[in-house]
Amino acid sequence: MTVAFVLGNGVSRQSVDLNWLKTQGQVYGCNAIYREFVPDVLISTDPPISERIQHEGYSAQHVHYTRKPLPDTGARKIAQQYFGYSSGPAAVGQAALDQCSAIYLIGFDMGPNRTGTFNNVYAGTEFYKKSSAGPTYTGNWIRQLVTIAKDYPRVNFFRVTGETTAEIRDLLGIANMTHIPISQLKYHINTSKD
C-alpha cells in the first residue's frame, strides 16, 4: 500500500507532526506551506503565490506543480484533468495520479475556525485574507473532492477531522472515503500497515 498525506492549510493540521508524516509516506502540500516545511510535492494554483514560489527558486530544487509553470524554473504543469481545480483538491488528484492507494486529507477543514472566521494557518500573511475575514466558500472544493473519489474508486481516502473541521454531508456519503478523528491518526496509520 502506497500512503500519501495531503496537507490542506486548515488550522486542524497544526497538531500534526509533519516531519513524522514524511517517515510514513509521501507528503503533498499546498501553497505557503513551503515557507516552513518542504513536502515531497507542492501544489499551488493561484498565480501570485505560484509565481513567487518559482521566482524564489523553490521549483528548481523541489517537485512543484502549478497551472502555468514559468520557463526555466523547474515547475511542472498540473495534470489536465485537474488543471482547473483548487490547490488542495489538485494535490489530492496528483496523489491519486501518482498511484497512492491510501490518501489522508489533513487540514481540509472547509469551514470557519473557532471564532467563525477565515480558517487558514497562514491567515494575515502575504497572499492570504486577514484572520478576521469570513470563511472561504468551499463548494468548489467539495465538488472537486467528490469527483476525484469517483475517479479512483479503488483508492481509500481518509479525511482527518479536528475541532475546526466542518462536517460536509456530500463527503460523508462517499463509499471510499472514511472520516477519522485527528486524535486517532497515528493509531490508524500504524494499524493499517499490518
C-alpha positions in Angstrom: 0.0 0.0 0.0 1.4 3.4 -1.0 0.4 6.0 1.5 0.1 9.8 0.8 -0.7 12.6 3.1 -2.2 15.7 1.5 -1.9 18.8 3.7 -4.5 21.5 3.4 -3.9 24.6 5.4 -6.8 24.5 7.8 -5.8 25.1 11.4 -6.6 21.5 12.4 -3.4 20.3 10.9 -1.3 22.3 13.3 -1.4 19.4 15.8 0.2 17.0 13.3 4.0 16.4 13.2 4.7 17.0 9.6 8.2 15.6 9.8 6.8 12.3 11.2 4.4 12.1 8.3 7.4 12.1 5.9 8.6 8.9 7.6 5.2 7.3 6.9 4.6 8.1 3.2 4.6 10.8 0.5 3.6 14.3 1.7 1.8 16.7 -0.6 1.4 20.3 0.5 -0.3 23.4 -0.8 0.8 27.0 -1.4 2.5 28.7 1.6 3.4 25.5 3.4 6.8 25.8 1.6 7.7 28.7 3.9 8.1 26.4 6.8 8.1 22.8 5.5 9.3 21.0 2.4 6.7 18.5 1.3 7.6 15.8 -1.3 5.2 17.5 -3.7 4.0 21.1 -3.6 0.9 22.3 -5.5 -0.1 25.9 -6.0 -2.8 27.2 -8.3 -3.2 30.9 -7.6 -0.9 33.0 -9.8 0.6 35.4 -7.3 1.9 32.8 -4.8 2.7 30.3 -7.6 4.9 32.9 -9.3 6.6 33.8 -6.0 7.4 30.1 -5.3 9.0 29.8 -8.8 10.9 33.2 -8.6 12.4 32.2 -5.2 13.9 29.1 -6.8 11.9 26.5 -4.9 10.7 24.8 -8.1 14.3 24.2 -9.3 15.1 22.3 -6.1 11.8 20.5 -5.3 8.8 19.0 -7.0 6.2 21.8 -7.6 3.1 21.6 -9.8 1.2 24.7 -10.9 -1.1 25.8 -13.7 1.3 28.0 -15.5 5.0 27.0 -15.0 7.3 29.8 -15.8 10.1 29.0 -18.3 13.3 27.5 -16.8 12.1 27.4 -13.2 11.7 23.6 -12.9 7.9 23.9 -12.1 5.7 21.3 -13.6 2.2 21.7 -15.1 -0.8 20.4 -13.2 -2.4 17.4 -15.0 -5.1 18.4 -17.5 -7.9 16.6 -15.7 -7.3 18.6 -12.5 -6.0 21.8 -14.2 -8.9 24.0 -13.1 -9.0 22.6 -9.5 -8.1 24.5 -6.4 -4.7 23.7 -4.8 -6.0 21.2 -2.1 -8.1 19.1 -4.5 -5.4 19.3 -7.2 -2.9 17.9 -4.7 -5.3 15.0 -3.8 -5.7 14.4 -7.6 -1.9 14.3 -8.0 -1.5 11.8 -5.2 -4.1 9.6 -6.9 -2.3 10.0 -10.3 0.9 9.0 -8.5 -0.8 5.7 -7.7 -1.1 6.2 -4.0 -3.6 3.7 -2.7 -4.3 5.3 0.7 -4.6 9.1 0.8 -5.1 11.0 4.0 -6.5 14.5 3.8 -5.2 16.6 6.7 -6.2 20.2 7.3 -9.1 20.1 4.9 -11.3 21.9 7.4 -13.6 23.6 4.9 -15.3 25.7 7.4 -14.7 28.6 9.8 -12.2 28.5 12.6 -13.3 28.6 16.3 -14.2 32.3 16.1 -16.3 31.8 12.9 -13.7 33.5 10.6 -11.2 32.5 8.0 -9.7 29.1 8.8 -6.2 29.0 7.4 -2.8 28.7 9.2 -1.4 31.5 7.0 -4.3 34.0 7.6 -3.0 37.5 7.6 0.2 36.7 5.7 1.1 37.6 2.2 -1.3 36.2 -0.4 -3.9 35.3 2.3 -7.0 37.0 3.7 -6.9 38.6 7.1 -7.7 36.3 10.1 -10.8 38.5 10.7 -12.2 37.8 7.2 -15.2 35.5 6.7 -14.7 31.8 5.8 -13.8 30.9 2.3 -16.5 29.4 0.1 -15.8 25.7 -0.2 -18.5 24.4 -2.7 -16.0 24.0 -5.5 -13.5 22.1 -3.3 -16.3 19.7 -2.2 -17.4 19.0 -5.8 -13.8 18.5 -6.8 -13.0 16.0 -4.0 -16.2 14.1 -4.8 -15.1 13.8 -8.4 -11.6 12.6 -7.5 -13.0 10.0 -5.2 -15.3 8.8 -8.0 -12.4 8.8 -10.5 -10.4 6.5 -8.2 -12.9 4.0 -6.7 -10.0 1.6 -5.6 -8.2 4.3 -3.6 -9.0 4.7 0.1 -9.4 8.3 1.1 -9.3 9.3 4.8 -10.4 12.7 5.8 -8.8 13.5 9.1 -11.0 15.7 11.2 -10.2 18.1 14.1 -12.1 20.6 16.2 -12.3 23.1 13.3 -13.2 20.6 10.6 -16.6 21.1 9.1 -18.9 18.2 8.7 -19.6 18.0 4.9 -22.7 15.9 4.0 -21.5 15.4 0.4 -18.2 13.9 1.7 -19.9 11.6 4.3 -21.7 9.7 1.5 -18.6 8.7 -0.5 -18.1 5.0 -0.4 -14.3 5.1 -0.5 -13.8 8.0 2.0 -13.6 7.4 5.7 -13.6 10.1 8.3 -11.2 9.7 11.2 -10.5 12.0 14.2 -7.1 13.6 14.2 -6.5 12.1 17.7 -6.5 8.6 16.0 -4.3 9.4 13.0 -1.1 7.7 14.3 -3.0 4.7 15.5 -4.9 4.4 12.2 -1.7 4.6 10.2 0.1 2.1 12.3 -2.7 -0.5 12.3 -3.4 -0.2 8.6 0.2 -1.2 7.8 -0.4 -4.6 9.4 
